């Protein structure tokens, strides 16, 4: 049996994987039939390890649980697995394929798993779904909170549930039994602009310019500097151009991570986002950013107007 867990919300993904492992351990106390294969770390030997683990006889006569992480990053694993897929579909063991980040739907391994596995896609929570998750977590912590506090927290943190969980713990400790209000969240939690800039660029790439403008305007309304926001847009497009250049040269994700020197978070976000742009298109955008930046510095245009003009032109 195959289970396929994938998506960008790594917090809920990790929780789901832990849930599967704990459920497996309840009825299989030995723990010797639990196997982990990390395709990024194992490299060219990933498939060999998988084949050995899946064909190995268990002396305890129990089903094995094999967790394969990051299979889409290993071309060798994908090719050999799909070549022998008929044999693996007959396995009586439980195999969990775990892939963080976006997965291209036209990938041959994705198509196979879509048809032959129990699939769960963990998209980033937004809007009412994110607010409900936050509200549920507040209730679990025993904190009293106003609806406006949850709204403010969602705006300031966004879809990063790792950070969100930590912020909720911090706010709950601060509350000490009193009702948590919007102003409390505003004092305790700093907005994470970088994440919203990625969402802004993603919206632009999807032709959703009004959505992109809304992200920018919300930050400006909250008092964030338009100059800083423009510098962040500049920074992310520069990184995107670097990543896209490596992608065009058919470099692997690992190779890009090592050669670019960029933070893994930036590479992970930029790698998938880069497929929404052409290299020539990114070069034109970056050239335009350079021109607008010069106009801001020479006082020919206000930073806020420059931001809106840039988004409108892309």
Secondary structure, 3 states (H helix, E strand, C coil): CEEEEEECCHHHHHHHHHHHHHHHHHHCCCCCCEEEEEHHHHHHHHHHHHHHHHHCCCCCCCCCEEEEECHHHCHHHHHHHHHCHHHHCCCCCEEEEEEEECCCCCCHHHHHHHHHEEEEEECCCCHHHHHHHHHHHHHHHCCEECHHHHHHHHHHHCCCHHHHHHHHHHHHHHHCCCEECHHHHHHHCCCCHHHHHHHHHHHHHCCCHHHHHHHHHHHHHCCCCHHHHHHHHHHHHHHHHHHHHHHHCCCCHHHHHHHHCCCHHHHHHHHHHHHHCCHHHHHHHHHHHHHHHHHHHCCCCCHHHHHHHHHHHC
